[in-house]
Amino acid sequence: MVVLGTQPHAITLVSILPACAGLEFLNLGKLVHGCAVKLGVDSDISLINTLFALYGKCGIVDTARSLFDQMPVRSLVSWNAMIAAYEQTNADRYAIKLFRRMLIEKVEFDYITMVSVISACANLGALNTGKWIHKLVRNKGLETNVSITNALIDMYAKCGNVALARDAFDKLPHKSVVSWTSIIGACASHGHGDNALTLFTKMKEEGIRPNSFTFISVLTACRHSGLIEEGKKHFESMTKDYSIRPAV
């Protein structure tokens, strides 16, 4: 397009930047950013939001934060993208700190915000902060959101509280394969092998098709409980009944 002499605009660059982020082509992303500056569209809010994703995915989170701080007006997408950039680069404390600032500035959060912040709590093992976030979720009426509940199950499991993980799971009206896999994995990793296998049986009875991650959790449960024959049975079922080829 450029070689043929057609000048790009902000929408063009917004389309290109996610490709750079997905491939982690930092230098090409910087080139596109420089192009935006030359074209005078570098203050476009959609463009800046996509730059957060690029720099976050490539681990250059300080550059993303510099852009964030320079924004005269920030949309919810801007806050979400910056918080996600911190969480995805293991700068979890900064993700939570920025979320607190978001609340102080009275910016309304959504389920995307909460998934990132809950994941940050999980990575830190910050149970008390996670409980506080869970309370905000309840107050906002987001507790039945599948993505949030899956994140809560993972967070409570990583913090060692299987009972709270199970409570979050049980309150979910519509459970996805990710929900089932998360709670099976939580039980398996904390020595509750029998509970994990019972849940797996119930999952199949409810017509939910397991995936490779589910079977990793099931095999982990068998390993922790010393159920060798049971594990062999599930391993064979994985390929025979579900056509899932065992990866590494």
C-alpha positions in Angstrom: 0.0 0.0 0.0 2.8 2.4 1.0 4.9 1.5 -2.0 2.0 2.2 -4.4 1.8 5.7 -2.9 -1.4 5.4 -0.9 -1.0 7.3 2.4 -2.3 5.4 5.5 -4.4 7.1 8.2 -5.2 6.3 11.8 -7.6 3.4 11.0 -5.0 1.8 8.8 -2.4 1.9 11.6 -4.9 0.6 14.2 -5.4 -2.4 11.9 -1.7 -3.0 11.5 -0.6 -2.7 15.2 -2.5 -5.8 16.5 -0.7 -7.9 13.9 2.6 -6.5 15.1 1.6 -7.2 18.7 0.5 -10.8 17.9 3.8 -11.6 16.2 5.8 -9.6 18.8 7.3 -7.5 16.0 8.5 -4.7 18.2 10.7 -2.9 15.6 7.9 -2.9 13.0 5.5 -1.7 15.7 7.8 1.2 16.5 8.0 2.0 12.8 4.2 2.2 12.7 4.2 4.4 15.8 6.7 6.7 14.1 4.5 6.8 11.1 1.6 7.9 13.3 3.7 10.7 14.7 4.7 11.9 11.2 1.1 11.7 10.0 0.0 13.7 13.1 -2.5 11.0 14.2 -0.5 9.8 17.3 -3.0 11.4 19.6 -5.9 9.2 18.3 -7.2 7.4 21.3 -7.9 4.1 19.4 -4.3 4.2 18.1 -2.8 4.7 21.6 -4.9 1.9 23.0 -3.5 -0.5 20.4 0.0 0.8 21.2 -0.5 -0.3 24.8 -1.2 -3.8 23.6 1.9 -3.8 21.3 4.3 -2.5 23.9 2.8 -4.6 26.7 3.0 -7.8 24.6 6.6 -7.0 23.7 7.5 -6.4 27.4 8.1 -2.6 27.0 5.6 -1.6 29.6 7.4 1.6 30.6 6.8 3.0 27.1 3.1 2.0 27.3 2.8 3.8 30.7 4.5 6.9 29.4 1.9 7.1 26.6 -0.9 6.4 29.1 0.2 9.3 31.4 0.4 11.7 28.4 -3.2 11.0 27.4 -5.4 14.1 28.1 -8.6 11.9 28.1 -8.6 8.1 28.8 -11.4 5.8 27.8 -12.2 2.6 29.7 -10.4 0.7 27.0 -7.3 2.8 27.8 -7.4 1.8 31.5 -8.1 -1.8 30.6 -5.3 -2.0 28.1 -2.8 -0.5 30.5 -3.8 -2.8 33.4 -3.7 -5.8 31.1 -0.2 -4.8 29.9 1.0 -4.8 33.5 -0.6 -8.1 34.3 0.7 -9.8 31.2 4.3 -8.7 31.9 4.2 -9.9 35.5 4.1 -6.3 36.8 1.1 -7.4 38.9 1.5 -4.9 41.7 1.4 -2.0 39.2 -1.8 -3.5 37.7 -3.5 -3.5 41.1 -2.1 0.0 41.9 -3.4 1.4 38.7 -6.8 -0.2 39.3 -7.0 1.5 42.7 -6.2 4.8 40.9 -9.0 4.0 38.5 -11.4 3.7 41.4 -10.2 7.0 42.9 -10.8 8.7 39.6 -14.3 7.2 39.6 -13.9 5.4 36.3 -16.5 2.6 35.9 -14.8 -0.8 35.5 -16.2 -3.7 33.5 -15.6 -7.5 33.4 -12.5 -7.0 31.3 -10.9 -4.9 34.0 -11.8 -7.4 36.7 -10.4 -10.4 34.8 -7.0 -8.7 34.5 -7.0 -7.5 38.2 -8.1 -10.9 39.5 -5.3 -12.5 37.4 -2.8 -10.1 38.9 -4.0 -11.1 42.5 -3.6 -14.8 41.4 0.0 -14.3 40.2 0.9 -12.5 43.5 -1.0 -15.0 45.7 -2.7 -11.9 47.2 -5.8 -13.6 48.8 -7.0 -10.6 50.8 -6.8 -8.3 47.8 -8.6 -11.0 45.7 -11.4 -11.2 48.3 -11.8 -7.4 48.1 -11.9 -7.5 44.3 -14.5 -10.4 44.6 -16.6 -8.1 46.8 -16.5 -5.4 44.1 -17.6 -7.9 41.5 -20.6 -8.9 43.6 -21.5 -5.2 44.2 -21.3 -4.6 40.5 -23.5 -7.6 39.7 -20.8 -9.3 37.7 -20.6 -12.5 39.7 -22.3 -14.6 37.1 -19.9 -13.6 34.3 -18.1 -16.7 33.2 -14.7 -15.1 32.5 -14.7 -13.4 35.9 -15.7 -16.6 37.7 -13.0 -18.6 35.9 -10.5 -16.0 37.0 -11.7 -16.2 40.6 -11.5 -20.0 40.6 -7.9 -19.8 39.4 -7.1 -17.0 41.9 -8.5 -18.8 44.9 -6.8 -22.0 43.8 -3.4 -20.3 43.5 -3.9 -18.7 46.9 -4.6 -22.2 48.3 -8.3 -21.7 49.2 -10.1 -24.5 47.3 -13.3 -24.0 49.3 -13.7 -20.5 48.0 -12.8 -21.6 44.5 -15.6 -24.3 44.7 -18.0 -21.7 46.1 -17.4 -19.4 43.1 -17.8 -22.4 40.8 -21.1 -23.6 42.4 -22.7 -20.1 42.1 -22.0 -20.0 38.3 -25.3 -20.7 36.5 -23.7 -21.6 33.1 -20.4 -23.4 33.4 -18.0 -23.6 30.4 -15.4 -26.2 29.8 -12.9 -23.6 31.2 -14.9 -23.4 34.4 -15.0 -27.1 34.9 -11.3 -27.5 34.0 -10.3 -24.7 36.4 -12.1 -26.3 39.4 -10.9 -29.8 38.5 -7.4 -28.4 38.3 -7.8 -26.6 41.7 -8.9 -29.8 43.4 -6.2 -31.8 41.7 -3.3 -29.5 42.6 -4.3 -29.4 46.3 -4.5 -33.1 46.9 -8.3 -33.5 46.5 -8.0 -36.1 43.8 -11.3 -37.9 44.5 -13.2 -34.6 44.3 -11.5 -33.7 41.0 -12.5 -37.1 39.5 -16.0 -36.8 40.8 -16.3 -33.3 39.2 -14.9 -34.7 35.9 -17.6 -37.4 35.9 -20.3 -34.8 36.6 -18.9 -32.6 33.8 -19.2 -35.4 31.3 -22.7 -36.3 32.5 -23.8 -32.7 31.9 -22.6 -33.0 28.3 -19.5 -30.8 28.5 -16.8 -32.1 26.2 -13.3 -32.1 27.9 -10.3 -30.6 26.2 -6.6 -31.4 26.6 -6.3 -29.0 29.6 -9.1 -30.9 31.3 -7.2 -34.2 30.9 -4.0 -32.6 32.2 -5.9 -31.7 35.4 -7.5 -35.2 35.6 -4.1 -37.0 35.2 -2.7 -34.6 37.8 -5.5 -35.7 40.2 -4.7 -39.4 39.5 -1.0 -38.8 40.1 -1.5 -37.0 43.4 -3.9 -39.7 44.6 -1.8 -42.7 43.4 -4.6 -43.8 41.1 -2.4 -45.4 38.4 -5.1 -47.6 36.8 -7.6 -44.8 36.8 -5.1 -42.5 35.2 -4.3 -45.1 32.4 -8.0 -45.4 31.8 -8.5 -41.6 31.3 -5.3 -41.4 29.2 -6.7 -44.0 26.8 -10.1 -42.4 26.8 -8.5 -39.1 25.8 -7.5 -40.4 22.4 -10.1 -43.1 21.9 -13.3 -41.2 22.9 -12.3 -37.6 22.3 -9.6 -37.8 19.6 -7.1 -35.7 21.6 -3.6 -36.5 20.8 -1.2 -36.3 23.8 1.2 -33.4 23.4 4.4 -33.0 25.5 
